[in-house]
Amino acid sequence: MTSPGDGLHVVFGATGAIGSAVVAELLRRGRPVRAVSRGGRAPEGAEGVAADAADPAQAASAAAGAAVVHHCAAPAYTRWPELFPVLTRSVLAAAESAGAKLVFADNLYSYGPVDGPLREDLPAAAQGRKGRTRTAMAAELLDAHRAGRARVAIGRASDYYGPRGTNSTAGETLFGRLLAGRKPQWIGSTVQPHTLHYLPDIARGLVTLADRPEADGQVWHLPADEALTAQQFTDLAAETAGRPVPAPIAVAGPAVLAVGGLFSPMLRELRETAYQFSAPFVVDSSKFGTALGPFEPTPHAEAVAVTVEWFRSR
């Protein structure tokens, strides 16, 4: 039986952190790739196409001939509620018009605060507007799958780090500041375990979902290395970068977010998910391993070394 993963993969949001990692993973596997972004840039070996993914006509044209459509695009963080659903409907319609499988790169906002590890069977209990937006989009995609409009698989990951991962909690504010000789910044507690996903591992997981028909119609938590505290992770990054350990961390707690939110839209938005950093935030991805086979996440030591070199070489 031929897998849809053997055909053309169209990646929307191909120049973003996750999208570029997916493009790189597909090229590594020798798959045909069309990288779609507003600027149309693409690495060697991929076809670059310039398109606005939120425009249904442009999205459909960009997805023509696809066997798999990867939805890795996202609007500005502060404008998710008004822009993200429109974008996602456009990408879904593009996948439908191409007769392609849709793989959506999702996060973990839908669950809201939880007591214990994050599993796929938890209720979608988010109360914040970005969490509710994510919940509604995932439900709409899965409804489309159940209605037979498109095959859909959803892969969820926590905060990411790695090459080109500048906008994450563990991005510029951690690696960038550390390598500039400044205190890394973290939101919330530095002593609670927190799952961090390495971008190439996210890409490997999403491509696995694309390849496997048994992944269809479901939400999957993508595998990651063991959860570390912010202090443990920052110390690892500091040691790798040749900086003093233990590394001092500038902590943005609830009071800082509350005051800063009066002046900064981004800090105001971060208040919604502050709960993820005040208690253990640990992802259970055992369903993925049980159903889809062994998956060895990249050890943090190896992944951090690659990330440090990327930030240093910019």
N, C-alpha and C positions, 0 to 999 in steps of 0.2 A: 504494500500500500504506500502511495506517495504522500509524504507529509507536506502540509502547506509551507513548512519551513524551508523546503527545497526550492521554492519559487522566489519571486521578487519580494524583498522586504522594503517597505516604504516607512521611513522614520520621520514623523512630524516632531519638530523641536530638536532638530538634529545637531544644532550648535550649542544646546544647553548642556548642563553637566550630565544628566542621565542620558539624554539623546545621543550625545557624542560618544559616551561609553558604549551604548548599544550599537552604534555604527561601527566602532572599533572592534567589538566582539563579533559582529556579523562578518566583517572583512577578515578577521582572524580565522573564521570558519570557512572562508571561501564562498560566502553567499552573495548573490547579487543585491546591491543596496542602492536605494534612491534616498538621498539625504535632503529633506525639505526644511527650509528655514526662510525667514524674510530676506536674508541676503543671498541665499543660494550657495553658500560656501560648502565645500565637501573635501574630505581628504582624498589622496590618491587611491584610486580603485573604486570609488563611489561616484554615482551620478548626482550632481548637485542641482536642485531645483529651487527657484525662488517663488514663494507663495505665502499668502496670508491664510493660515490654517483656519481662521475663524470665518473666512469667506467660503460658503459652500461650493460655489463654482470653481474657485481656485483650488480648494481642497480636493474636490472630485477629480479635477484634471491632474493634480499631482499624484493621486493614488491610482490612476488608471493602470491596469495590468498587474496590480499588486496581488500577491498571495497572502501576505501578512501586512497589516498596518500597525505600526507601533505609535501609540499616543503618548509622547513624552513632552508635549508642549504645555506651557502654562503662562497665563498672563501675570502681570505685576501682582505681587503678594497682597498688596493692600486693596486690590480690585477683584479678588476672586469671586465674590457673590454675584456681581453683575456681568463679569466677562467669562468666567470659566465654564459655566453651563452652555453658553452659546458656542464657545470653542469646541467643547466636547461633542455637542450635537452635530457640529459641522464635520468633525473627524469621523464620527460614527456613520453619518450619511455617506461620507467618502468611502469608507470600508464597505458599506452596503452596495454602493454603486459598482465597486470593483469586484464584488463577491469574495472579499478578503476576510480573513480572520483578524480580529482586533485585539491587541494586547495593550492594556492600559497600565501605565506606571503610576501607581497610587501611593498615598502615605497612610498614616495610622490615625488621623484626626477623627475619623468617624466614631470611634469607640467612646471618646470622652475619657474622664478619669476612671481608672479601673483599680481593683484591688487584686493584685496577682499578675502573672504573666499575660501578655496579650495573645489571644488565640482568635482564629477566624470565626469561631462560633459565638463570640461575645455579641451582645446586642449593640446596635448603632445608637448610642445614647448621647452623642455630642450635643451640647447646648449652644456652643458658640457658632457664629455665622459661617466661619470657614469650615468648621467640622460638619455643619448641616449641609453646606454646599457640596462637600466631598461625599457625604452620605447619599444625597439626592442624585449625584452624577453616577455613582456606582450602581444605585438601584435602577436608574434609567438604562444603563448599559446591560445589566443582567436581564432586565425586562425585554430588551431587544433580542437578547440571546434566546430566551424562553419563547419568544414569539417567532423565532426562526428567521429573523431579519439579518442577523450576522452572528458568527461564532465569536464569543468574547471570553477572554481570560483576564483577570485582574491580579497584578502582583503588587504587594504592599511592602514598603521599607520604612525604616526609621530615618533619623538624621544621617546624612551621608558625608563622606570625606573621600578625597582622592584627587588625582589630576583634574583640573578644570572645575573642581568643586569649591568655588569661592563664596557662594551665597549661603551656604549652610551654617548652622550653629558651630560646626567643626570645620569651618572654611577659613575665610580671610580673617575673621576675628580671633581665630585660634592659631592656625599655622602662619598666616601672614604677619600677625603682630609678633609672634614668637621669633620669627626669622628677622624681623626688623628691630629686635632687641627691646620690645615692649611687652607688657604683661598681656598674656592671652585673656580673652573675655569669655565668660560663661554665664548662662542664665540659670539662676537657682542654685541648688545644693551641689557642692563638689564631692560629696561623699556617698551619693546614691548611685547604684548601678544603672547604666543607661546603654541600651543597644545602639551601636553606631555601625552603619553599613558602608562597606568599601564600594565605591562606584563600579569598578569592574565586576564585582560579585553581583551587584544589582543587575548589571547587563547580562551576565551569564544566566541568572535566574529568569529574567524576562525572555531571553531567547529560548530557554528550556520550555517555558510556557507556550511559546509560539510553536515549538516543534511537537509538543505532546497533545494529542487529541483528548486525552483523559483530563487535561487541565481545563477544558472548555466549560463555561458556565459557572465558574467558581472563583472565589477569592483565595489568594495564596499569600502567606507571609514568606518573604524571600529569606534564605539563610544568611546569617552573619556570624562572625566570630563572637566569642564570649562577651557579655556585657561588662564594661569597666566603669569605674567612677570617673568623673571629669578630672579629678586629680591624678588618677592612675594613667589616664589617656594622655593628659598634658605632660606628665613626667616622662612618659615614653617618647612623646614628640620632642621634648626638650633634650633628653639624652641622645636621641638620634641626630638632632641638629647641633649637638655639641654645646648646649646651653646648660646652665646650672640646674641641678635637681636637688630637692623638689622645686618645681617651678611655681612662682607666685602667680595667682590667678586674680584678675579683677572680676568680681562677682556682681552681676546685675540682678538683685533680688526684687521682690514684689514692690518695695518702696521706690526703687530706682525706676522700674517700669511704669509705675503709677505717675511719678513726677515727669519722667521723660516723655510719657505718652501725651502730656499736655502740649508738647512742642513737636514731637516726631510721630508721624503716622505709622512708621514701621514699629516703633516701640509700643505704640498703642495697640497694634495688631498682635504683638507678641504676648500681650497679657492673657489672651484667650487660651494659649497653650502652655502657660507657665506651670500648670499642674504636672506636665511631663518631666519637669526638672526638679520637682520638690519631693518626689517619692520614687521608688524603683520603677523604671520604665524598661521592661525586659520583654523582648519578642520571642514567642514560641513558634518556631518554624518546623516543628516535628511533622506536621501534616505533609509538607513538601517532601521531606526525605522519605517518609513512609510510602507515599503514593508515586513519586517520580524518580526515586532512586537516590543513591548516595550523592552528596554535594559537599565538597570540602571547601568551606570559606577560607579566604586568604588570611593567614594569621596576622593579627594587628601589627606585630613587629615588622613583618615584610611590607604590609600595606602602608604603614606610616613612613617607612624608609623611602618608598616610591613617592609618596605625597610630599615629603620634605624636599626631595630633589626637584619635583615639579615646581613647587613654590619658590625654591631657590633659583631656578633657571629662568624664571619669567623675565 
